[in-house]
Amino acid sequence: MEVTSLAPPLHQSLTMNTEMKNHTGDDIESMVQNGGEEGHADLSSPMEMTMQLHADEKSSTNKRYIPLLVINYLLLFVGSLSSSLLSKYYFIHKGSSRWVSTWVQCAGFPLLMLPIFLPYQLKFSMRKPFTDFNPKMLTLSIAIGLMLGLNNLLFSWGNSYLPVSTSSLVLSSQLVFNLVLSVIIVKQKITFTNLNCVILLTLSSILLALDSSGERSNEVTRKEYLVGFLCTVGAGLLFALYLPVMEKVYKEVYCYEMVMEMQLVMEIAATALATIGMSSAGGFSEMQRESQRDFDKGSTVYWVTVIANIVTWQLCFMGGAGMVFLTSSLTGGICTTALVSMNVLGGVVIFKDAFDGIKVVSTVLCIWGFCSYVYGLYVKKGKQKAQMKNKNELSTEMINIVTRSVSY
């Protein structure tokens, strides 16, 4: 006899084969407690066996879920804050290359070898790296990587032409785009909690942009200003598209290691695109010249800044990918936008930037929006646990009914 479900429907339970009579109530309870192992013993392929080992890794009941979530948010937090401060340090001390700014965002892909190979080498995982990494995943990873490389390029070029205020104001709209595209692509439900958070974080970013309205970039022509504006709009739209697309792709991924493998291919594709662009435009020569002549802290500090920027950008992308995999694209976008205010606070602490009334209000709005979203997730998880408890109680009651009927 085969038992394949913990809680079969009642009409099936009452019409079971007469073979059931050959088993006592204790036998039935034993089979139920074993979770229907007989029904799952016949896994048809190594792929199914591997998926069984990694099943529900995105579930909050999995023992790896909370540690992975905390680690990835820390990576996102440290990476975003550090890369922002290092980029500001680079530009403060006369660094100005758009190609360098583009290239450092993806050139740290070798770091991804650590989360891919270490778990297997240290016997934390039974899955060999790149197991089940099929041609479809490879193609998707390359395509999304090229999109990410284009996003990096647009972001760097937009920032080089626009004032900080205008750039921040345009980019603040990406969270709204993210919400709309998440509804379309992954059927994200709009609730009061996530809508409230999106509005508050968008207002927070707009206030920061208005507060920096006195900052101006170098003199640019009207044509260059238009190019910068269009590049920034494109960067915001591409990033807003990137997150829900990744969430949809990750629905086919069953473990965190596969996420990092896809991220590695994406970053290689983005780096290849940036390297081709740098080579054709003389970007590497410009980098060498900038380190020796332009950067006012000297060549050694220049290269340390570039390398540190490469590492921190990679941490940021690793954390962002992990957050999308473990939660949702909207949560990833909200966390990324919320860190804008943290970056402002970092500038206050490190570079002694002014912290006036508008920045205070912006920070409060940011914290309010983020905390309201986290509270909404907490309430949602509580309701899900209560529903699961009710289902388990109903299942137990049904099993007891079947057991008593068989005993009699």
C-alpha positions, 0 to 999 in steps of 0.5 A: 500500500502507498501513502503519499500525503500527510492529510488525504481528503476525507472522501478518499480516506473513507473509500480506501482499498480494503488492504487498509484493514490489514494494518492496525491503527498504530501502523497507520500512525507510524506511516503518517509520522514518517511523512509518507516516505514510501510514496517518495522513495521512488525519485525518478532522477538525480535532479529530483533527489537533489531538489528533495534535499534542498526543498523549501530552502526559501521557506521561513521554516527551513533552518537555513532561511533566517541565517541566509536572510540575515547574511544577505541583508548584511551584505546588501547593507555593507556593500551599498553603504561602502560602495557609496562612500568609496565612490564619493571618495573617488570623485572628491579626490578628482577621480572622474572616469565614467568607464571606471565607475561602470567597470568596478560595479561588476569586475568583482565576480571572482568573489562569487566563487566563495559561496559557490564552492566553499559549501561543497568543499566544507561538506556543508552541501551535498550538491556539486557546483553547477549541478543542473545548471542547464543551457536555458539557465546559462542563456538567461543569465547571460542575457540578464547580465548584459542588461545589468551591464547596460544598467551600470553604464547608464547609471555611470553616464547619467551621474557624470552629466546630471547634478546630484539633485536631478539624478537622485530625483529621477532614480527615486521613481524606480521603486514605483516602477518596481512595484508596477512591474512586480504586479505585471511580471510576478503578480505581486499583490498591492497591499496597504503595507507595501503601497504605504512603504513605496510612497514613504520611501519615494518621498524620502528620496525626493526630499534628499534630492531637493535638499541637494538642489544647490549641488551642481556638476561641471558645466555641461551642454544642453545636449549632454544634460539631455543625454544624462537625463535619458541615461538616468531614466533608463537606469532606473527603469532597467533596475526596476525591471531587473528585480522582478525578472530575477524573481521570476527566474529564481522560481525555477531555482531550488537552492542558494548556491544556484543563485550565486552560480547564475549571479556569477555568469551575469557578472561575467557577462556584464564585465565583458560588456564593460571591458569591451567598452573600456578597451574601445574607448581607451578606458584602461589608459584613462585609468592609468593616467588618472591614477598618476596625474589626476587623483590627488591622493596618489597612485597607491590610494587610487588603486586601493580605492578602486579595488575596495570599490570592486569588492563592495559593489560585488557584496551589494549585488550578492546581497541584492540577489539573495534578498530577491531569492529569499523574499521578493523583488519588491522587498529587494527594491525596498531594502535598496531604496531604504539604504539611500538614507543610510548612505546619507547618514554615512556621508554625515559621519565620514565626510562631515556632511551637513545634517539639516532639517530636510535630511532629518525628515527624510531619514524619519520617513525612510525608517517609518516606511521600512519599519511599516513594511517589516511589520506588515511582513511580520503580521503576514507570517503570523497569519500564515502560521495560524493558518498552517496550525489550523490545517495541521489540527484539521489533518490530525483530526481527520487522521484520528477519524480514519484510524478509529474507523479502521480499528472498529 
